[in-house]
Amino acid sequence: MTTLKTAFIGLGVMGAPMAGHLQAKGFPTTVYNRSAEKAEQWVKQYGGAMALTPKEAVSEADIIFMCVGNDNDVRSVVYGADGIIAGMKEGALLVDHTTTSATLALELAGACDAIGARFIDAPVSGGQVGAEKGALTIMCGGLEADFEEAKPVMMSYAKSVSLLGEHGQGQRCKMVNQICIAGILQGLSEAILLAEKSGLDVAQVVETLKHGAAGSWQMENRAKTMAKGEFNFGFALDWMRKDLAICLSEAERHGLTLPLAEATNERYAKLHEKGMGRMDTSSLIEALRLEQKG
């Protein structure tokens, strides 16, 4: 164990294994989750400690990590009498792994600075599998000195941790990441439909193409299951809708239009309306199948 103490707020499918890696790598970790049962289960599995409020969880922490749902979820655990801000000690560092707006990142940086604390926005990519394997990609925005302090701790559950610039730039990089994923899934969905209609074997096509210029993580890991209509692999399309809305809002601020991101978001909305919001993002192909039936 090190003398550095950490706290982790939010024990969902991402947060629980991330916090588990911290504890396993020798960082004494106190956790908080809105449903105390998850925190109790985490302590039984990993050790460490739990608290009943964010304030209590962070009171002795040198670095506080947070991974919750959206902007409003972040604010619900950061502010208020029992929130993170109320419990942070002077000089502590808050690292937000939630995918949020860049506006919120700037807001949190200001709130931490006002109490003599520090902040890094640090959204992640790699999904539940990446969190469980400790192989996430982390995109950070903040001061270089704070980043260098937090990086070796974040490497407990990451394969890559990068500083993109000032506060908010980590979130903006995550927006770029989500737009890329949306584009790949759109192209892959159309390609699979053509392969099927042409009488090609999708599995054979994937094995043929995955090491060439068309290859991607999505092709290698999702194309076969997309063809089979299997969509229970972690990151839900409703979360992607939240992320794409953030991307489109940021683009609007810069006077940009993102036609592919807009179209993909609309297709996900149609799937949500049909009760498919908890299916993973590769279910985008189902929206195209519905359009073809027209």
Contacts in CASP RR format, 6 or more apart in sequence:
PFRMAT RR
TARGET T0000
AUTHOR 0000-0000-0000
METHOD contacts of the structure
MODEL  1
MTTLKTAFIGLGVMGAPMAGHLQAKGFPTTVYNRSAEKAEQWVKQYGGAM
ALTPKEAVSEADIIFMCVGNDNDVRSVVYGADGIIAGMKEGALLVDHTTT
SATLALELAGACDAIGARFIDAPVSGGQVGAEKGALTIMCGGLEADFEEA
KPVMMSYAKSVSLLGEHGQGQRCKMVNQICIAGILQGLSEAILLAEKSGL
DVAQVVETLKHGAAGSWQMENRAKTMAKGEFNFGFALDWMRKDLAICLSE
AERHGLTLPLAEATNERYAKLHEKGMGRMDTSSLIEALRLEQKG
1 26 0 8 1.000
1 27 0 8 1.000
1 28 0 8 1.000
2 26 0 8 1.000
2 27 0 8 1.000
2 28 0 8 1.000
4 27 0 8 1.000
4 28 0 8 1.000
4 62 0 8 1.000
4 63 0 8 1.000
4 153 0 8 1.000
5 27 0 8 1.000
5 28 0 8 1.000
5 29 0 8 1.000
5 30 0 8 1.000
5 60 0 8 1.000
5 61 0 8 1.000
5 62 0 8 1.000
6 22 0 8 1.000
6 27 0 8 1.000
6 28 0 8 1.000
6 29 0 8 1.000
6 30 0 8 1.000
6 61 0 8 1.000
6 62 0 8 1.000
6 63 0 8 1.000
6 64 0 8 1.000
6 65 0 8 1.000
6 153 0 8 1.000
7 29 0 8 1.000
7 30 0 8 1.000
7 31 0 8 1.000
7 32 0 8 1.000
7 51 0 8 1.000
7 57 0 8 1.000
7 58 0 8 1.000
7 61 0 8 1.000
7 63 0 8 1.000
7 64 0 8 1.000
7 65 0 8 1.000
8 15 0 8 1.000
8 18 0 8 1.000
8 19 0 8 1.000
8 22 0 8 1.000
8 29 0 8 1.000
8 30 0 8 1.000
8 31 0 8 1.000
8 32 0 8 1.000
8 57 0 8 1.000
8 64 0 8 1.000
8 65 0 8 1.000
8 66 0 8 1.000
8 67 0 8 1.000
9 31 0 8 1.000
9 32 0 8 1.000
9 33 0 8 1.000
9 54 0 8 1.000
9 57 0 8 1.000
9 58 0 8 1.000
9 64 0 8 1.000
9 65 0 8 1.000
9 66 0 8 1.000
9 67 0 8 1.000
9 68 0 8 1.000
9 77 0 8 1.000
9 84 0 8 1.000
10 16 0 8 1.000
10 19 0 8 1.000
10 31 0 8 1.000
10 32 0 8 1.000
10 33 0 8 1.000
10 34 0 8 1.000
10 66 0 8 1.000
10 67 0 8 1.000
10 68 0 8 1.000
10 77 0 8 1.000
11 19 0 8 1.000
11 31 0 8 1.000
11 33 0 8 1.000
11 38 0 8 1.000
11 39 0 8 1.000
11 42 0 8 1.000
12 33 0 8 1.000
12 38 0 8 1.000
12 67 0 8 1.000
13 128 0 8 1.000
13 131 0 8 1.000
13 234 0 8 1.000
14 67 0 8 1.000
14 97 0 8 1.000
14 124 0 8 1.000
14 127 0 8 1.000
14 128 0 8 1.000
14 131 0 8 1.000
15 67 0 8 1.000
15 97 0 8 1.000
15 131 0 8 1.000
16 38 0 8 1.000
16 42 0 8 1.000
17 128 0 8 1.000
17 131 0 8 1.000
17 132 0 8 1.000
17 134 0 8 1.000
17 157 0 8 1.000
18 65 0 8 1.000
18 67 0 8 1.000
18 97 0 8 1.000
18 131 0 8 1.000
18 134 0 8 1.000
18 136 0 8 1.000
18 156 0 8 1.000
18 157 0 8 1.000
19 29 0 8 1.000
19 31 0 8 1.000
19 42 0 8 1.000
19 46 0 8 1.000
19 65 0 8 1.000
20 29 0 8 1.000
20 42 0 8 1.000
20 45 0 8 1.000
20 46 0 8 1.000
20 157 0 8 1.000
21 134 0 8 1.000
21 156 0 8 1.000
21 157 0 8 1.000
22 29 0 8 1.000
22 65 0 8 1.000
22 153 0 8 1.000
22 156 0 8 1.000
22 157 0 8 1.000
23 29 0 8 1.000
23 46 0 8 1.000
23 47 0 8 1.000
23 48 0 8 1.000
24 46 0 8 1.000
24 156 0 8 1.000
25 156 0 8 1.000
27 153 0 8 1.000
27 156 0 8 1.000
28 48 0 8 1.000
28 49 0 8 1.000
29 46 0 8 1.000
29 48 0 8 1.000
29 49 0 8 1.000
30 48 0 8 1.000
30 49 0 8 1.000
30 50 0 8 1.000
30 51 0 8 1.000
30 57 0 8 1.000
30 58 0 8 1.000
30 60 0 8 1.000
30 61 0 8 1.000
31 39 0 8 1.000
31 42 0 8 1.000
31 43 0 8 1.000
31 48 0 8 1.000
31 49 0 8 1.000
31 50 0 8 1.000
31 51 0 8 1.000
31 57 0 8 1.000
32 39 0 8 1.000
32 50 0 8 1.000
32 51 0 8 1.000
32 52 0 8 1.000
32 53 0 8 1.000
32 54 0 8 1.000
32 56 0 8 1.000
32 57 0 8 1.000
32 77 0 8 1.000
33 39 0 8 1.000
33 42 0 8 1.000
33 50 0 8 1.000
34 77 0 8 1.000
36 50 0 8 1.000
36 52 0 8 1.000
39 50 0 8 1.000
39 51 0 8 1.000
40 50 0 8 1.000
42 50 0 8 1.000
43 49 0 8 1.000
43 50 0 8 1.000
50 57 0 8 1.000
51 57 0 8 1.000
53 82 0 8 1.000
53 83 0 8 1.000
54 77 0 8 1.000
54 78 0 8 1.000
54 82 0 8 1.000
54 83 0 8 1.000
54 84 0 8 1.000
54 87 0 8 1.000
55 81 0 8 1.000
55 82 0 8 1.000
55 83 0 8 1.000
55 84 0 8 1.000
55 86 0 8 1.000
55 87 0 8 1.000
56 82 0 8 1.000
56 87 0 8 1.000
57 64 0 8 1.000
58 64 0 8 1.000
58 84 0 8 1.000
58 87 0 8 1.000
58 88 0 8 1.000
58 92 0 8 1.000
59 87 0 8 1.000
59 89 0 8 1.000
60 89 0 8 1.000
61 88 0 8 1.000
61 89 0 8 1.000
61 92 0 8 1.000
62 92 0 8 1.000
62 93 0 8 1.000
63 92 0 8 1.000
63 93 0 8 1.000
63 95 0 8 1.000
63 149 0 8 1.000
63 150 0 8 1.000
63 153 0 8 1.000
64 84 0 8 1.000
64 88 0 8 1.000
64 92 0 8 1.000
64 93 0 8 1.000
64 94 0 8 1.000
64 95 0 8 1.000
65 95 0 8 1.000
65 97 0 8 1.000
66 74 0 8 1.000
66 77 0 8 1.000
66 78 0 8 1.000
66 84 0 8 1.000
66 94 0 8 1.000
66 95 0 8 1.000
66 96 0 8 1.000
66 97 0 8 1.000
66 98 0 8 1.000
67 96 0 8 1.000
67 97 0 8 1.000
67 98 0 8 1.000
67 124 0 8 1.000
68 74 0 8 1.000
68 76 0 8 1.000
68 77 0 8 1.000
68 98 0 8 1.000
69 98 0 8 1.000
69 99 0 8 1.000
69 239 0 8 1.000
69 242 0 8 1.000
70 98 0 8 1.000
70 100 0 8 1.000
70 242 0 8 1.000
71 100 0 8 1.000
71 101 0 8 1.000
71 104 0 8 1.000
73 98 0 8 1.000
74 96 0 8 1.000
74 98 0 8 1.000
74 100 0 8 1.000
74 104 0 8 1.000
74 108 0 8 1.000
75 104 0 8 1.000
77 83 0 8 1.000
77 84 0 8 1.000
78 84 0 8 1.000
78 85 0 8 1.000
78 94 0 8 1.000
78 108 0 8 1.000
78 111 0 8 1.000
79 85 0 8 1.000
79 111 0 8 1.000
80 86 0 8 1.000
84 94 0 8 1.000
85 111 0 8 1.000
85 112 0 8 1.000
85 115 0 8 1.000
85 117 0 8 1.000
88 94 0 8 1.000
88 112 0 8 1.000
88 115 0 8 1.000
88 117 0 8 1.000
89 117 0 8 1.000
90 115 0 8 1.000
90 116 0 8 1.000
90 117 0 8 1.000
91 116 0 8 1.000
91 117 0 8 1.000
91 118 0 8 1.000
92 117 0 8 1.000
92 118 0 8 1.000
93 117 0 8 1.000
93 118 0 8 1.000
93 119 0 8 1.000
93 120 0 8 1.000
93 146 0 8 1.000
93 149 0 8 1.000
93 150 0 8 1.000
94 108 0 8 1.000
94 112 0 8 1.000
94 117 0 8 1.000
94 118 0 8 1.000
94 119 0 8 1.000
94 120 0 8 1.000
95 119 0 8 1.000
95 120 0 8 1.000
95 122 0 8 1.000
95 150 0 8 1.000
95 154 0 8 1.000
96 105 0 8 1.000
96 108 0 8 1.000
96 119 0 8 1.000
96 120 0 8 1.000
96 121 0 8 1.000
96 122 0 8 1.000
96 123 0 8 1.000
97 122 0 8 1.000
97 123 0 8 1.000
97 124 0 8 1.000
97 138 0 8 1.000
98 123 0 8 1.000
99 123 0 8 1.000
99 124 0 8 1.000
99 171 0 8 1.000
99 174 0 8 1.000
99 178 0 8 1.000
99 239 0 8 1.000
99 242 0 8 1.000
99 243 0 8 1.000
99 246 0 8 1.000
100 121 0 8 1.000
100 123 0 8 1.000
100 171 0 8 1.000
100 246 0 8 1.000
101 171 0 8 1.000
101 246 0 8 1.000
101 249 0 8 1.000
101 250 0 8 1.000
102 121 0 8 1.000
102 168 0 8 1.000
102 169 0 8 1.000
102 170 0 8 1.000
102 171 0 8 1.000
102 172 0 8 1.000
102 175 0 8 1.000
102 250 0 8 1.000
104 171 0 8 1.000
105 119 0 8 1.000
105 121 0 8 1.000
105 141 0 8 1.000
105 167 0 8 1.000
105 168 0 8 1.000
105 170 0 8 1.000
105 171 0 8 1.000
106 167 0 8 1.000
106 168 0 8 1.000
108 119 0 8 1.000
108 121 0 8 1.000
109 119 0 8 1.000
109 121 0 8 1.000
109 142 0 8 1.000
109 167 0 8 1.000
109 168 0 8 1.000
110 119 0 8 1.000
111 119 0 8 1.000
112 118 0 8 1.000
112 119 0 8 1.000
113 119 0 8 1.000
118 143 0 8 1.000
118 146 0 8 1.000
119 142 0 8 1.000
119 146 0 8 1.000
119 167 0 8 1.000
120 140 0 8 1.000
120 141 0 8 1.000
120 142 0 8 1.000
120 143 0 8 1.000
120 146 0 8 1.000
120 147 0 8 1.000
120 150 0 8 1.000
120 167 0 8 1.000
121 140 0 8 1.000
121 141 0 8 1.000
121 142 0 8 1.000
121 167 0 8 1.000
121 168 0 8 1.000
121 169 0 8 1.000
121 170 0 8 1.000
121 171 0 8 1.000
122 138 0 8 1.000
122 139 0 8 1.000
122 140 0 8 1.000
122 141 0 8 1.000
122 150 0 8 1.000
122 154 0 8 1.000
122 161 0 8 1.000
122 170 0 8 1.000
123 138 0 8 1.000
123 139 0 8 1.000
123 170 0 8 1.000
123 171 0 8 1.000
123 173 0 8 1.000
123 174 0 8 1.000
124 131 0 8 1.000
124 136 0 8 1.000
124 137 0 8 1.000
124 138 0 8 1.000
124 139 0 8 1.000
124 158 0 8 1.000
124 174 0 8 1.000
125 136 0 8 1.000
125 137 0 8 1.000
125 138 0 8 1.000
125 139 0 8 1.000
125 174 0 8 1.000
125 177 0 8 1.000
126 135 0 8 1.000
126 136 0 8 1.000
126 137 0 8 1.000
127 136 0 8 1.000
127 234 0 8 1.000
127 235 0 8 1.000
128 234 0 8 1.000
128 235 0 8 1.000
129 135 0 8 1.000
130 136 0 8 1.000
131 157 0 8 1.000
134 156 0 8 1.000
134 157 0 8 1.000
134 158 0 8 1.000
134 159 0 8 1.000
135 157 0 8 1.000
135 158 0 8 1.000
135 159 0 8 1.000
136 157 0 8 1.000
136 158 0 8 1.000
136 159 0 8 1.000
136 160 0 8 1.000
137 158 0 8 1.000
137 159 0 8 1.000
137 160 0 8 1.000
137 162 0 8 1.000
138 154 0 8 1.000
138 158 0 8 1.000
138 160 0 8 1.000
138 161 0 8 1.000
138 162 0 8 1.000
139 162 0 8 1.000
139 164 0 8 1.000
139 169 0 8 1.000
139 170 0 8 1.000
139 171 0 8 1.000
139 173 0 8 1.000
139 174 0 8 1.000
139 177 0 8 1.000
140 147 0 8 1.000
140 150 0 8 1.000
140 161 0 8 1.000
140 162 0 8 1.000
140 163 0 8 1.000
140 164 0 8 1.000
140 165 0 8 1.000
140 169 0 8 1.000
140 170 0 8 1.000
141 147 0 8 1.000
141 163 0 8 1.000
141 164 0 8 1.000
141 165 0 8 1.000
141 166 0 8 1.000
141 167 0 8 1.000
141 168 0 8 1.000
141 169 0 8 1.000
141 170 0 8 1.000
141 171 0 8 1.000
142 163 0 8 1.000
142 165 0 8 1.000
142 166 0 8 1.000
142 167 0 8 1.000
142 168 0 8 1.000
142 169 0 8 1.000
144 163 0 8 1.000
147 163 0 8 1.000
151 161 0 8 1.000
154 161 0 8 1.000
155 161 0 8 1.000
164 170 0 8 1.000
164 172 0 8 1.000
164 173 0 8 1.000
171 246 0 8 1.000
172 250 0 8 1.000
174 243 0 8 1.000
175 243 0 8 1.000
175 246 0 8 1.000
175 247 0 8 1.000
175 250 0 8 1.000
178 240 0 8 1.000
178 243 0 8 1.000
178 244 0 8 1.000
178 247 0 8 1.000
179 244 0 8 1.000
179 247 0 8 1.000
179 258 0 8 1.000
179 260 0 8 1.000
179 261 0 8 1.000
181 218 0 8 1.000
181 240 0 8 1.000
181 281 0 8 1.000
182 240 0 8 1.000
182 244 0 8 1.000
182 260 0 8 1.000
182 261 0 8 1.000
182 264 0 8 1.000
182 265 0 8 1.000
183 260 0 8 1.000
183 261 0 8 1.000
183 264 0 8 1.000
184 216 0 8 1.000
184 218 0 8 1.000
184 219 0 8 1.000
185 218 0 8 1.000
185 222 0 8 1.000
185 264 0 8 1.000
185 281 0 8 1.000
185 282 0 8 1.000
185 284 0 8 1.000
185 285 0 8 1.000
186 260 0 8 1.000
186 263 0 8 1.000
186 264 0 8 1.000
186 284 0 8 1.000
188 216 0 8 1.000
188 218 0 8 1.000
188 219 0 8 1.000
188 222 0 8 1.000
188 223 0 8 1.000
188 226 0 8 1.000
188 282 0 8 1.000
188 285 0 8 1.000
189 226 0 8 1.000
189 284 0 8 1.000
189 285 0 8 1.000
189 287 0 8 1.000
189 288 0 8 1.000
190 288 0 8 1.000
191 214 0 8 1.000
192 202 0 8 1.000
192 223 0 8 1.000
192 226 0 8 1.000
192 227 0 8 1.000
192 285 0 8 1.000
193 285 0 8 1.000
193 288 0 8 1.000
193 289 0 8 1.000
193 292 0 8 1.000
195 202 0 8 1.000
195 205 0 8 1.000
195 227 0 8 1.000
196 202 0 8 1.000
196 227 0 8 1.000
202 223 0 8 1.000
202 224 0 8 1.000
202 227 0 8 1.000
203 224 0 8 1.000
203 227 0 8 1.000
205 223 0 8 1.000
206 219 0 8 1.000
206 220 0 8 1.000
206 223 0 8 1.000
206 224 0 8 1.000
209 215 0 8 1.000
209 219 0 8 1.000
210 219 0 8 1.000
210 220 0 8 1.000
218 282 0 8 1.000
221 233 0 8 1.000
222 233 0 8 1.000
222 282 0 8 1.000
225 231 0 8 1.000
225 233 0 8 1.000
225 282 0 8 1.000
226 282 0 8 1.000
226 283 0 8 1.000
226 285 0 8 1.000
229 285 0 8 1.000
229 286 0 8 1.000
231 276 0 8 1.000
231 279 0 8 1.000
231 280 0 8 1.000
231 282 0 8 1.000
231 283 0 8 1.000
231 286 0 8 1.000
232 279 0 8 1.000
232 280 0 8 1.000
233 280 0 8 1.000
233 282 0 8 1.000
234 280 0 8 1.000
235 280 0 8 1.000
235 281 0 8 1.000
236 277 0 8 1.000
236 278 0 8 1.000
236 279 0 8 1.000
236 280 0 8 1.000
236 281 0 8 1.000
237 268 0 8 1.000
237 271 0 8 1.000
237 272 0 8 1.000
237 276 0 8 1.000
237 277 0 8 1.000
237 278 0 8 1.000
237 279 0 8 1.000
237 280 0 8 1.000
237 281 0 8 1.000
237 283 0 8 1.000
237 284 0 8 1.000
238 268 0 8 1.000
238 272 0 8 1.000
238 277 0 8 1.000
238 278 0 8 1.000
240 268 0 8 1.000
240 281 0 8 1.000
241 265 0 8 1.000
241 268 0 8 1.000
241 269 0 8 1.000
241 272 0 8 1.000
244 261 0 8 1.000
244 264 0 8 1.000
244 265 0 8 1.000
244 268 0 8 1.000
245 265 0 8 1.000
247 258 0 8 1.000
247 261 0 8 1.000
248 258 0 8 1.000
248 261 0 8 1.000
248 262 0 8 1.000
248 265 0 8 1.000
251 257 0 8 1.000
251 258 0 8 1.000
251 261 0 8 1.000
264 284 0 8 1.000
267 284 0 8 1.000
267 287 0 8 1.000
267 288 0 8 1.000
268 277 0 8 1.000
268 281 0 8 1.000
268 284 0 8 1.000
268 287 0 8 1.000
270 287 0 8 1.000
270 290 0 8 1.000
271 277 0 8 1.000
271 279 0 8 1.000
271 283 0 8 1.000
271 284 0 8 1.000
271 286 0 8 1.000
271 287 0 8 1.000
276 283 0 8 1.000
276 286 0 8 1.000
279 286 0 8 1.000
END
